[in-house]
Amino acid sequence: MSNILEVKNIEKYYGNKTNLTKAIDNISFNVEKGEFVGIMGASGSGKTTLLNCISTIDKVTAGKIIIDGKDITKLKGNNINKFRREELGFIFQDFNLLDTLTAYENIALALTIQKVKPHEIDKRVKEVAQKLEITDTLNKYPYQLSGGQKQRVASSRAIITNPKMVLADEPTRSFRLKISKTIT
């Protein structure tokens, strides 16, 4: 199999010379296509920072992150936005659902941004909702959903675009995923 993700000697620092915090210290690993990877560590050990760097929410201080052969640490401006929109799904720790949108609309948002036709959006939202067993919650707002239902809506939103890779920040809090490899 080939690698979907290569993390090469990345470092991430916050602050300045007088108050420098090293959040990631020279970490490297590879993930093959189709592989599930869990990153474990103590609170404050840099897990979310690592995911934020891989997802281009944050920039590395040093090193490279290569996704499907593309060095994403070199992406800028609209290319970063295009990468996030078309190639990446992200499940946030706190769901990040929009309170003014229904579950259906939260899931459909990713496709709407990609300018997918409405009938295709409807078909795909209903398919993913059925797979994740949330069909009966599609017309509800986030405040009407349980934590597990919110996590499934967030998961649906992350996978609806068929991204090359899905990142999940503490997904087991409300929604269990199979993890086949652990990096510590």
Residue frames as a rotation matrix with the C-alpha (Angstrom) as fourth column:
MET 1
0.570 0.821 0.000 0.00
0.821 -0.570 0.000 0.00
0.000 0.000 -1.000 0.00
SER 2
-0.293 -0.647 0.704 1.02
0.589 -0.702 -0.400 3.62
0.753 0.297 0.587 -0.42
ASN 3
-0.644 -0.025 -0.764 1.13
0.704 -0.410 -0.580 6.39
-0.299 -0.912 0.282 2.13
ILE 4
0.360 0.769 0.528 -1.72
0.789 -0.553 0.268 8.87
0.498 0.320 -0.806 2.32
LEU 5
0.944 -0.044 0.326 0.08
-0.208 -0.849 0.486 10.87
0.255 -0.527 -0.811 5.04
GLU 6
0.188 -0.931 -0.312 3.76
0.819 0.324 -0.473 11.46
0.542 -0.167 0.824 5.72
VAL 7
0.985 0.012 0.174 4.73
-0.093 -0.806 0.584 13.60
0.148 -0.591 -0.793 8.70
LYS 8
0.402 -0.915 -0.044 8.45
0.711 0.342 -0.615 14.40
0.577 0.216 0.787 8.54
ASN 9
-0.454 -0.767 -0.454 10.33
0.870 -0.271 -0.412 15.93
0.193 -0.582 0.790 11.46
ILE 10
0.140 0.555 0.820 7.66
0.316 -0.810 0.494 18.47
0.938 0.190 -0.289 12.30
GLU 11
-0.651 -0.281 -0.705 8.04
0.759 -0.262 -0.597 20.96
-0.017 -0.923 0.384 15.10
LYS 12
0.202 0.718 0.666 5.62
0.476 -0.666 0.574 23.58
0.856 0.201 -0.477 16.35
TYR 13
-0.678 -0.446 -0.585 6.53
0.734 -0.360 -0.576 26.42
0.046 -0.819 0.571 18.66
TYR 14
0.507 0.785 0.355 4.30
0.652 -0.619 0.437 29.08
0.563 0.010 -0.826 20.19
GLY 15
0.787 -0.140 -0.601 5.39
0.421 -0.589 0.689 32.38
-0.451 -0.796 -0.405 21.70
ASN 16
0.804 -0.577 0.143 8.65
-0.296 -0.598 -0.744 34.27
0.515 0.557 -0.652 21.35
LYS 17
-0.027 -0.947 -0.321 12.29
-0.004 0.321 -0.947 34.00
1.000 -0.025 -0.013 22.51
THR 18
-0.677 -0.257 0.690 11.49
-0.618 -0.312 -0.722 35.01
0.401 -0.915 0.052 26.09
ASN 19
-0.261 0.662 0.703 8.45
-0.644 0.423 -0.638 32.74
-0.720 -0.619 0.316 26.43
LEU 20
-0.366 -0.001 -0.931 8.72
-0.868 0.361 0.341 29.83
0.336 0.932 -0.133 24.00
THR 21
0.096 0.457 0.884 6.51
-0.605 0.732 -0.313 26.75
-0.791 -0.505 0.346 24.19
LYS 22
-0.772 -0.357 -0.526 7.41
-0.633 0.516 0.578 23.67
0.065 0.779 -0.624 22.17
ALA 23
0.151 0.943 0.295 4.09
-0.878 0.265 -0.398 21.98
-0.454 -0.199 0.869 21.35
ILE 24
0.992 0.062 0.110 5.49
-0.002 0.877 -0.480 19.40
-0.127 0.476 0.871 18.89
ASP 25
0.314 -0.949 0.023 9.09
-0.732 -0.226 0.643 18.21
-0.605 -0.219 -0.765 19.04
ASN 26
-0.476 -0.673 -0.567 10.49
-0.876 0.305 0.374 16.52
-0.079 0.674 -0.734 15.92
ILE 27
-0.060 0.549 0.834 7.73
-0.260 0.798 -0.544 13.99
-0.964 -0.250 0.095 15.24
SER 28
-0.529 -0.114 -0.841 7.64
-0.848 0.110 0.518 11.72
0.034 0.987 -0.154 12.18
PHE 29
-0.447 0.367 0.816 5.27
-0.004 0.911 -0.412 8.96
-0.895 -0.187 -0.406 11.06
ASN 30
-0.868 0.219 -0.446 3.46
-0.463 -0.028 0.886 7.58
0.182 0.975 0.126 8.00
VAL 31
-0.204 0.860 0.467 -0.13
-0.314 0.395 -0.864 6.48
-0.927 -0.323 0.189 7.49
GLU 32
-0.965 -0.122 0.232 -1.09
0.149 0.472 0.869 4.16
-0.216 0.873 -0.437 4.66
LYS 33
-0.538 0.822 -0.187 -4.26
-0.733 -0.347 0.585 4.53
0.416 0.452 0.789 2.62
GLY 34
0.200 0.768 -0.608 -7.14
-0.206 0.640 0.740 2.79
0.958 -0.023 0.286 4.39
GLU 35
-0.436 -0.464 -0.771 -5.37
0.630 0.454 -0.630 2.72
0.643 -0.760 0.095 7.75
PHE 36
0.738 0.606 0.297 -6.93
0.109 -0.542 0.834 3.95
0.666 -0.583 -0.466 11.00
VAL 37
-0.362 -0.911 -0.196 -4.49
0.516 -0.021 -0.856 5.61
0.776 -0.411 0.478 13.41
GLY 38
0.813 0.558 -0.165 -5.03
0.430 -0.386 0.816 6.74
0.392 -0.734 -0.554 16.98
ILE 39
-0.262 -0.862 0.433 -2.82
0.137 -0.477 -0.868 9.35
0.955 -0.168 0.243 18.61
MET 40
0.721 0.507 -0.472 -2.74
0.477 0.132 0.869 9.08
0.503 -0.852 -0.147 22.37
GLY 41
-0.484 -0.875 0.029 -1.09
0.518 -0.313 -0.796 11.15
0.706 -0.370 0.604 25.06
ALA 42
-0.378 0.269 -0.886 -1.62
0.865 -0.239 -0.442 13.18
-0.331 -0.933 -0.142 28.18
SER 43
0.754 0.652 0.075 -3.64
0.652 -0.731 -0.200 16.38
-0.076 0.200 -0.977 28.15
GLY 44
0.815 -0.424 -0.396 -1.44
-0.352 -0.904 0.242 19.18
-0.461 -0.058 -0.886 26.77
SER 45
0.099 -0.840 0.534 0.92
0.218 0.541 0.812 16.80
-0.971 0.036 0.237 24.96
GLY 46
-0.562 -0.376 -0.737 0.23
-0.485 -0.571 0.662 18.26
-0.670 0.730 0.138 21.51
LYS 47
-0.547 0.388 0.741 -2.37
0.593 0.805 0.016 15.92
-0.591 0.448 -0.671 20.02
THR 48
0.569 0.821 -0.042 -4.75
0.586 -0.442 -0.679 18.68
-0.577 0.362 -0.733 18.90
THR 49
0.304 -0.560 -0.771 -1.83
-0.518 -0.776 0.360 20.83
-0.800 0.290 -0.526 17.73
LEU 50
-0.727 -0.575 0.375 -0.64
-0.061 0.598 0.799 17.92
-0.684 0.558 -0.470 15.59
LEU 51
-0.148 0.767 0.624 -4.10
0.877 0.394 -0.276 17.48
-0.457 0.507 -0.731 14.05
ASN 52
0.698 0.410 -0.587 -4.36
0.191 -0.897 -0.399 21.24
-0.690 0.166 -0.704 13.48
CYS 53
-0.185 -0.838 -0.514 -1.03
-0.565 -0.337 0.753 21.21
-0.804 0.429 -0.411 11.63
ILE 54
-0.760 -0.058 0.648 -2.04
0.366 0.786 0.499 18.21
-0.538 0.616 -0.576 9.49
SER 55
0.122 0.933 0.338 -5.34
0.927 0.014 -0.374 19.92
-0.354 0.359 -0.864 8.64
THR 56
-0.489 -0.470 0.735 -3.65
0.710 -0.703 0.023 23.28
0.506 0.533 0.678 7.85
ILE 57
0.743 0.668 -0.038 -5.59
0.530 -0.553 0.643 25.02
0.408 -0.498 -0.765 10.63
ASP 58
0.779 -0.604 -0.170 -2.14
-0.227 -0.523 0.821 25.78
-0.585 -0.601 -0.545 12.05
LYS 59
0.729 -0.606 -0.320 1.29
-0.370 0.045 -0.928 25.99
0.577 0.794 -0.191 10.38
VAL 60
0.732 -0.573 -0.369 4.32
0.681 0.640 0.356 23.95
0.032 -0.512 0.858 11.42
THR 61
0.733 -0.597 -0.326 7.46
-0.377 -0.755 0.536 25.76
-0.566 -0.270 -0.779 12.58
ALA 62
-0.360 -0.850 -0.384 9.67
-0.892 0.194 0.408 23.17
-0.272 0.489 -0.829 10.89
GLY 63
-0.646 0.018 0.763 9.31
0.040 0.999 0.011 19.94
-0.763 0.037 -0.646 8.92
LYS 64
-0.763 0.378 -0.524 6.98
-0.607 -0.142 0.782 18.70
0.221 0.915 0.338 6.21
ILE 65
-0.285 0.748 0.599 3.50
-0.154 0.581 -0.799 17.21
-0.946 -0.320 -0.050 6.01
ILE 66
-0.828 -0.039 -0.559 2.79
-0.561 0.067 0.825 15.37
0.006 0.997 -0.077 2.79
ILE 67
-0.135 0.860 0.492 -0.74
-0.247 0.451 -0.857 14.24
-0.959 -0.237 0.152 1.97
ASP 68
0.656 0.393 0.645 -1.22
0.393 0.552 -0.736 12.02
-0.645 0.736 0.208 -1.06
GLY 69
0.107 -0.768 0.632 2.13
0.993 0.115 -0.028 13.18
-0.052 0.630 0.775 -2.47
LYS 70
0.312 0.084 0.946 1.48
0.371 -0.928 -0.040 16.91
0.874 0.364 -0.321 -1.92
ASP 71
-0.608 -0.579 -0.544 3.52
0.754 -0.207 -0.623 18.95
0.248 -0.789 0.562 0.59
ILE 72
0.385 0.904 0.186 0.73
0.755 -0.424 0.501 20.86
0.531 -0.052 -0.845 2.32
THR 73
0.246 -0.361 -0.899 3.18
0.758 -0.507 0.411 22.94
-0.604 -0.783 0.149 4.39
LYS 74
-0.809 -0.587 0.012 3.86
0.438 -0.590 0.678 24.91
-0.391 0.554 0.735 1.19
LEU 75
-0.173 0.832 0.527 0.20
0.900 -0.083 0.427 25.67
0.399 0.549 -0.735 0.40
LYS 76
-0.890 -0.079 -0.449 -0.95
0.276 -0.878 -0.391 29.27
-0.364 -0.472 0.803 0.66
GLY 77
-0.725 0.577 -0.375 -4.18
-0.615 -0.788 -0.023 31.27
-0.309 0.214 0.927 0.32
ASN 78
0.222 0.912 -0.345 -6.83
-0.971 0.173 -0.166 29.77
-0.091 0.372 0.924 -1.92
ASN 79
-0.153 -0.348 -0.925 -4.82
-0.486 0.841 -0.236 26.55
0.860 0.414 -0.298 -2.31
ILE 80
-0.986 -0.125 0.109 -5.16
-0.150 0.386 -0.910 25.88
0.072 -0.914 -0.399 1.44
ASN 81
-0.317 0.945 0.085 -8.90
-0.748 -0.194 -0.634 26.53
-0.583 -0.265 0.768 1.24
LYS 82
0.236 0.367 -0.900 -9.23
-0.895 0.442 -0.054 24.24
0.378 0.818 0.433 -1.77
PHE 83
-0.643 -0.550 -0.533 -7.26
-0.272 0.814 -0.513 21.51
0.716 -0.185 -0.673 0.01
ARG 84
-0.902 0.323 0.287 -9.48
-0.258 0.131 -0.957 21.68
-0.347 -0.937 -0.035 3.12
ARG 85
-0.081 0.959 -0.273 -12.68
-0.865 -0.204 -0.459 21.81
-0.496 0.199 0.845 1.05
GLU 86
0.447 0.296 -0.844 -11.88
-0.843 0.456 -0.286 19.00
0.300 0.839 0.454 -1.37
GLU 87
-0.005 -0.604 -0.797 -9.42
-0.283 0.765 -0.579 16.63
0.959 0.223 -0.175 0.27
LEU 88
-0.893 -0.428 -0.140 -9.95
0.047 0.220 -0.974 16.72
0.448 -0.876 -0.176 4.02
GLY 89
0.342 0.939 -0.024 -12.70
0.099 -0.011 0.995 15.91
0.934 -0.343 -0.097 6.50
PHE 90
-0.783 -0.602 0.154 -12.37
-0.057 -0.177 -0.983 17.09
0.619 -0.778 0.104 10.11
ILE 91
0.374 0.836 -0.401 -14.43
0.444 0.219 0.869 16.05
0.814 -0.503 -0.289 13.12
PHE 92
-0.279 -0.489 0.826 -13.93
-0.388 -0.730 -0.563 18.63
0.878 -0.478 0.014 15.84
GLN 93
-0.874 -0.156 -0.460 -13.78
0.334 0.496 -0.802 17.76
0.354 -0.854 -0.381 19.52
ASP 94
-0.693 0.635 -0.341 -16.69
0.075 -0.407 -0.910 20.11
-0.717 -0.657 0.235 20.25
PHE 95
0.015 0.724 0.690 -18.60
0.745 0.452 -0.490 19.24
-0.667 0.521 -0.533 17.04
ASN 96
-0.785 -0.313 -0.535 -18.58
0.004 -0.866 0.501 22.81
-0.620 0.391 0.680 15.59
LEU 97
-0.349 0.769 0.535 -22.15
0.935 0.246 0.255 22.52
0.064 0.589 -0.805 14.36
LEU 98
-0.914 0.112 0.389 -23.90
-0.051 -0.985 0.164 25.74
0.402 0.130 0.907 13.41
ASP 99
-0.812 0.568 -0.134 -26.74
0.278 0.175 -0.944 26.34
-0.513 -0.804 -0.301 15.88
THR 100
-0.246 0.743 -0.622 -28.94
-0.587 -0.625 -0.514 28.12
-0.771 0.239 0.590 13.34
LEU 101
-0.303 0.086 -0.949 -28.86
-0.875 0.368 0.313 25.18
0.376 0.926 -0.036 10.91
THR 102
0.756 0.566 0.330 -30.62
-0.638 0.750 0.176 21.83
-0.148 -0.343 0.927 11.16
ALA 103
0.132 -0.681 0.720 -28.62
-0.124 0.709 0.694 18.61
-0.983 -0.181 0.010 11.19
TYR 104
0.550 0.154 0.821 -29.46
0.737 0.372 -0.564 18.21
-0.392 0.915 0.091 7.49
GLU 105
0.963 -0.134 0.233 -28.20
0.011 -0.846 -0.532 21.73
0.268 0.515 -0.814 6.72
ASN 106
0.505 -0.828 0.245 -25.02
-0.653 -0.181 0.735 21.23
-0.565 -0.531 -0.632 8.80
ILE 107
0.086 -0.443 0.892 -24.21
0.327 0.859 0.395 18.09
-0.941 0.258 0.219 6.81
ALA 108
0.622 0.285 0.729 -25.17
0.765 -0.020 -0.644 19.65
-0.169 0.958 -0.231 3.45
LEU 109
0.840 -0.256 -0.478 -23.04
-0.174 -0.962 0.209 22.74
-0.513 -0.092 -0.853 4.07
ALA 110
-0.140 -0.976 0.169 -19.82
-0.106 0.184 0.977 21.07
-0.985 0.119 -0.129 2.89
LEU 111
-0.313 0.104 0.944 -21.45
0.854 0.467 0.231 20.13
-0.416 0.878 -0.235 -0.42
THR 112
0.781 0.625 -0.002 -23.11
0.583 -0.729 -0.359 23.52
-0.226 0.279 -0.933 -0.79
ILE 113
0.455 -0.716 -0.529 -19.70
-0.308 -0.684 0.662 25.19
-0.836 -0.138 -0.531 -0.51
GLN 114
-0.580 -0.689 0.434 -18.50
0.123 0.453 0.883 22.87
-0.805 0.566 -0.178 -3.30
LYS 115
-0.368 0.545 -0.753 -21.48
-0.822 -0.569 -0.011 24.00
-0.434 0.615 0.658 -5.42
VAL 116
-0.967 0.158 0.199 -22.94
0.208 0.943 0.259 20.50
-0.147 0.291 -0.945 -5.72
LYS 117
-0.595 0.801 0.061 -26.42
-0.303 -0.294 0.906 20.47
0.744 0.521 0.418 -7.29
PRO 118
-0.336 0.518 0.786 -29.32
-0.941 -0.203 -0.269 20.45
0.021 -0.831 0.556 -4.76
HIS 119
0.711 0.657 -0.251 -30.73
-0.654 0.749 0.107 17.06
0.258 0.088 0.962 -5.85
GLU 120
0.197 -0.742 -0.640 -27.27
0.104 0.665 -0.739 15.47
0.975 0.079 0.209 -5.44
ILE 121
-0.672 -0.379 0.636 -26.86
-0.524 -0.363 -0.770 17.11
0.523 -0.851 0.045 -2.01
ASP 122
0.171 0.847 0.503 -30.22
-0.985 0.138 0.102 15.70
0.017 -0.513 0.858 -0.90
LYS 123
0.752 0.092 -0.653 -29.33
-0.270 0.946 -0.177 12.21
0.602 0.310 0.736 -2.12
ARG 124
-0.139 -0.932 -0.334 -25.91
0.124 0.318 -0.940 12.20
0.982 -0.172 0.072 -0.44
VAL 125
-0.550 0.010 0.835 -27.13
-0.758 -0.426 -0.494 13.66
0.351 -0.905 0.242 2.86
LYS 126
0.499 0.831 0.248 -29.84
-0.865 0.463 0.192 11.02
0.045 -0.310 0.950 3.10
GLU 127
0.595 -0.352 -0.723 -27.37
-0.041 0.885 -0.464 8.23
0.803 0.305 0.512 2.25
VAL 128
-0.506 -0.862 0.021 -24.82
-0.026 -0.009 -1.000 9.26
0.862 -0.506 -0.018 4.89
ALA 129
-0.334 0.471 0.817 -27.56
-0.925 -0.332 -0.187 9.86
0.183 -0.818 0.546 7.47
GLN 130
0.746 0.617 -0.251 -28.88
-0.581 0.787 0.207 6.36
0.325 -0.009 0.946 6.90
LYS 131
0.234 -0.754 -0.614 -25.40
0.158 0.652 -0.741 4.83
0.959 0.077 0.272 7.24
LEU 132
-0.791 -0.598 0.133 -24.82
0.016 -0.237 -0.971 6.66
0.612 -0.766 0.197 10.53
GLU 133
-0.315 0.767 -0.558 -28.37
0.842 0.498 0.209 6.04
0.439 -0.404 -0.803 11.76
ILE 134
-0.717 0.077 -0.693 -29.39
0.386 -0.784 -0.487 9.68
-0.581 -0.616 0.532 12.16
THR 135
-0.719 0.490 0.494 -32.17
0.484 -0.158 0.861 9.91
0.499 0.858 -0.124 9.56
ASP 136
0.261 0.919 -0.296 -34.70
0.860 -0.083 0.503 10.78
0.437 -0.386 -0.812 12.27
THR 137
0.183 -0.250 -0.951 -32.60
0.732 -0.611 0.302 13.74
-0.656 -0.751 0.071 13.47
LEU 138
-0.467 -0.504 0.726 -32.10
0.882 -0.329 0.338 15.56
0.068 0.798 0.598 10.15
ASN 139
0.100 0.591 0.801 -34.78
0.443 -0.747 0.496 18.20
0.891 0.305 -0.336 10.85
LYS 140
0.790 0.147 -0.596 -33.56
0.614 -0.192 0.766 18.92
-0.002 -0.970 -0.242 14.38
TYR 141
0.632 -0.586 0.507 -31.28
-0.384 -0.806 -0.451 21.73
0.673 0.091 -0.734 15.50
PRO 142
-0.292 -0.870 -0.397 -28.07
-0.026 0.422 -0.906 21.00
0.956 -0.254 -0.145 17.46
TYR 143
-0.663 0.039 0.748 -29.65
-0.722 -0.298 -0.625 21.99
0.199 -0.954 0.226 20.80
GLN 144
0.416 0.895 0.161 -32.25
-0.908 0.419 0.016 19.24
-0.053 -0.153 0.987 20.24
LEU 145
0.537 -0.297 -0.789 -29.60
-0.256 0.834 -0.488 16.52
0.804 0.464 0.372 19.76
SER 146
0.946 -0.324 0.027 -27.75
0.109 0.396 0.912 14.33
-0.306 -0.859 0.410 22.22
GLY 147
0.245 -0.944 -0.220 -23.96
-0.652 -0.329 0.684 14.38
-0.718 -0.024 -0.696 22.29
GLY 148
-0.384 -0.373 0.845 -23.80
0.232 0.846 0.479 11.15
-0.894 0.380 -0.238 20.30
GLN 149
0.515 0.644 0.567 -26.20
0.754 -0.024 -0.657 12.49
-0.409 0.765 -0.497 17.68
LYS 150
0.844 -0.280 -0.457 -24.15
-0.349 -0.934 -0.073 15.69
-0.406 0.221 -0.887 17.37
GLN 151
-0.162 -0.968 0.192 -21.01
-0.455 0.246 0.856 13.59
-0.876 0.051 -0.480 16.88
ARG 152
-0.189 0.161 0.969 -22.72
0.665 0.747 0.006 11.58
-0.722 0.645 -0.248 14.14
VAL 153
0.882 0.467 0.053 -23.85
0.379 -0.638 -0.670 14.77
-0.279 0.612 -0.740 12.39
ALA 154
0.515 -0.779 -0.359 -20.30
-0.653 -0.627 0.424 16.15
-0.555 0.016 -0.832 12.63
SER 155
-0.365 -0.628 0.687 -18.97
-0.034 0.746 0.665 12.83
-0.930 0.219 -0.294 11.30
SER 156
0.338 0.592 0.732 -21.47
0.765 0.281 -0.580 12.92
-0.549 0.756 -0.358 8.44
ARG 157
0.940 -0.012 -0.341 -20.36
-0.145 -0.918 -0.369 16.42
-0.308 0.396 -0.865 7.54
ALA 158
0.108 -0.994 -0.033 -16.72
-0.642 -0.095 0.761 15.26
-0.759 -0.061 -0.649 7.53
ILE 159
-0.559 -0.383 0.735 -17.28
0.143 0.829 0.541 12.29
-0.817 0.407 -0.408 5.21
ILE 160
0.446 0.893 0.063 -20.02
0.228 -0.046 -0.972 13.64
-0.866 0.448 -0.224 2.90
THR 161
0.621 -0.258 -0.740 -17.47
-0.704 -0.600 -0.381 15.03
-0.345 0.757 -0.554 0.41
ASN 162
0.952 -0.294 0.087 -15.58
0.307 0.918 -0.251 11.71
-0.006 0.265 0.964 0.18
PRO 163
0.681 -0.732 0.015 -12.30
-0.732 -0.680 0.037 13.27
-0.017 -0.036 -0.999 1.33
LYS 164
0.218 -0.716 -0.663 -8.95
-0.295 0.599 -0.744 11.55
0.930 0.358 -0.081 0.95
MET 165
-0.637 -0.492 -0.594 -8.47
0.454 0.384 -0.804 11.70
0.623 -0.782 -0.021 4.72
VAL 166
0.535 0.778 0.331 -10.61
0.029 -0.408 0.912 12.30
0.845 -0.478 -0.241 7.81
LEU 167
-0.719 -0.694 -0.036 -9.11
0.131 -0.085 -0.988 13.69
0.682 -0.715 0.153 11.00
ALA 168
0.464 0.882 -0.083 -11.00
0.205 -0.016 0.979 13.43
0.862 -0.471 -0.189 14.28
ASP 169
-0.561 -0.613 0.556 -10.09
-0.362 -0.423 -0.831 15.26
0.745 -0.667 0.016 17.49
GLU 170
-0.905 0.122 0.408 -11.13
-0.336 0.382 -0.861 12.99
-0.261 -0.916 -0.304 20.40
PRO 171
-0.447 0.770 -0.455 -13.87
-0.654 0.066 0.754 11.18
0.611 0.634 0.474 18.47
THR 172
-0.515 0.222 -0.828 -14.41
0.373 0.928 0.017 8.52
0.772 -0.300 -0.560 21.13
ARG 173
-0.970 0.182 0.159 -15.93
-0.233 -0.528 -0.817 10.98
-0.065 -0.829 0.555 23.56
SER 174
-0.175 0.981 0.083 -19.38
-0.671 -0.057 -0.740 10.37
-0.721 -0.186 0.668 22.09
PHE 175
0.801 0.412 -0.434 -18.85
-0.587 0.399 -0.705 8.21
-0.118 0.819 0.562 19.04
ARG 176
0.278 -0.715 0.642 -16.67
-0.182 0.617 0.766 5.11
-0.943 -0.329 0.041 18.86
LEU 177
0.651 -0.191 -0.735 -14.36
-0.748 0.001 -0.663 4.52
0.127 0.982 -0.142 15.90
LYS 178
0.908 -0.412 0.075 -12.26
0.404 0.909 0.104 1.47
-0.111 -0.064 0.992 15.16
ILE 179
0.595 -0.800 -0.072 -8.62
-0.801 -0.598 0.027 2.23
-0.065 0.042 -0.997 15.79
SER 180
0.978 -0.175 -0.115 -6.15
0.140 0.956 -0.259 -0.26
0.155 0.237 0.959 14.39
LYS 181
0.081 -0.996 -0.023 -2.83
0.780 0.078 -0.621 1.41
0.621 0.032 0.783 15.07
THR 182
0.931 0.207 -0.299 -1.66
0.358 -0.666 0.655 3.60
-0.064 -0.717 -0.694 17.91
ILE 183
0.044 -0.912 0.408 1.17
0.495 -0.335 -0.802 6.13
0.868 0.237 0.436 17.79
THR 184
0.827 0.198 -0.526 2.44
0.562 -0.312 0.766 7.37
-0.012 -0.929 -0.369 21.13
